[in-house]
Amino acid sequence: MSGAPTPPRTITPLRLFATLCVLAPTVAVIAVPTYNSATPRLGGFPFFYWYQLLLVVLTGILMVAAFWAIKIDEGRRKRFKAAAIAAAPGPAGDDDEEGVAE
């Protein structure tokens, strides 16, 4: 191997984590039978209401986690691209100064 950096995979663990962070609240909201009940009560509120409120807070936390995971992954991809460009040999004849008037 020539010592060039290995290109990043398309699906990285960080991107998979971000996908799960986005899908988890979506599935939790779509699965209505799991929270369609009045009991148990918490602070006088039926389960349906405090589950929804809890889901709003958890969704916010998961979206922030997904954002940071993608941001970190994009930074790694940019660093790889910069390293690959720096490691790539330039075109032949870079050293001669064509077009320079003497």
C-alpha positions as CSV (number, residue, x, y, z in Angstrom):
1,M,0.0,0.0,0.0
2,S,1.3,3.5,-0.8
3,G,0.6,5.0,2.5
4,A,-2.4,7.0,1.2
5,P,-5.3,7.3,3.7
6,T,-8.1,4.9,3.5
7,P,-11.3,6.5,2.2
8,P,-14.2,6.7,4.7
9,R,-17.0,4.4,4.3
10,T,-20.4,5.7,3.2
11,I,-22.2,4.4,6.2
12,T,-20.1,5.1,9.3
13,P,-21.0,4.3,12.9
14,L,-21.7,8.0,13.5
15,R,-24.1,8.2,10.6
16,L,-25.8,5.1,11.7
17,F,-26.1,6.6,15.2
18,A,-27.6,9.8,13.8
19,T,-30.1,7.8,11.7
20,L,-31.2,5.9,14.8
21,C,-31.5,9.2,16.8
22,V,-33.9,10.5,14.1
23,L,-35.9,7.2,13.6
24,A,-36.4,6.4,17.3
25,P,-38.8,9.3,18.1
26,T,-40.6,8.8,14.8
27,V,-41.3,5.2,15.5
28,A,-42.3,6.1,19.1
29,V,-44.9,8.5,17.9
30,I,-46.3,6.2,15.1
31,A,-46.8,3.3,17.6
32,V,-49.9,4.8,19.1
33,P,-51.2,1.6,20.8
34,T,-48.1,1.7,23.0
35,Y,-49.2,4.9,24.7
36,N,-53.0,5.1,24.1
37,S,-54.1,4.7,27.7
38,A,-55.2,6.9,30.6
39,T,-53.2,4.9,33.2
40,P,-50.7,5.2,34.8
41,R,-51.2,8.8,35.9
42,L,-48.3,11.1,36.8
43,G,-49.1,14.3,38.6
44,G,-52.8,13.9,37.7
45,F,-52.0,13.7,34.0
46,P,-52.9,10.6,32.0
47,F,-50.1,8.5,30.5
48,F,-50.9,9.8,27.0
49,Y,-50.1,13.4,27.9
50,W,-46.9,12.9,29.9
51,Y,-45.6,10.4,27.4
52,Q,-46.0,13.0,24.7
53,L,-44.3,15.7,26.8
54,L,-41.5,13.3,27.6
55,L,-41.2,12.4,23.9
56,V,-40.8,16.1,23.0
57,V,-37.9,16.5,25.4
58,L,-36.2,13.2,24.3
59,T,-36.7,14.1,20.7
60,G,-34.8,17.4,21.3
61,I,-32.0,15.6,23.0
62,L,-31.8,13.0,20.2
63,M,-31.8,15.6,17.5
64,V,-28.9,17.5,19.1
65,A,-27.0,14.2,19.3
66,A,-27.7,13.4,15.7
67,F,-26.6,16.9,14.7
68,W,-23.3,16.6,16.5
69,A,-22.7,13.1,15.1
70,I,-23.1,14.3,11.6
71,K,-21.0,17.3,12.2
72,I,-18.2,15.2,13.6
73,D,-18.5,12.8,10.7
74,E,-18.4,15.6,8.1
75,G,-15.3,17.0,9.8
76,R,-13.6,13.6,9.5
77,R,-14.5,13.4,5.8
78,K,-13.2,16.9,5.2
79,R,-9.9,16.0,6.9
80,F,-9.6,12.9,4.8
81,K,-10.2,14.8,1.6
82,A,-7.6,17.4,2.5
83,A,-5.1,14.6,3.4
84,A,-5.9,12.8,0.2
85,I,-5.3,16.0,-1.9
86,A,-2.1,16.7,0.0
87,A,-0.8,13.1,-0.5
88,A,-1.7,13.0,-4.2
89,P,1.2,13.6,-6.6
90,G,0.9,16.8,-8.7
91,P,0.8,16.8,-12.4
92,A,4.1,16.2,-14.3
93,G,6.1,19.4,-15.0
94,D,5.0,21.3,-11.9
95,D,8.6,22.5,-11.4
96,D,9.0,24.3,-14.6
97,E,7.8,27.8,-14.7
98,E,6.1,28.1,-18.0
99,G,4.7,31.5,-18.9
100,V,7.2,33.4,-16.7
101,A,8.9,36.2,-18.5
102,E,12.6,36.4,-17.9
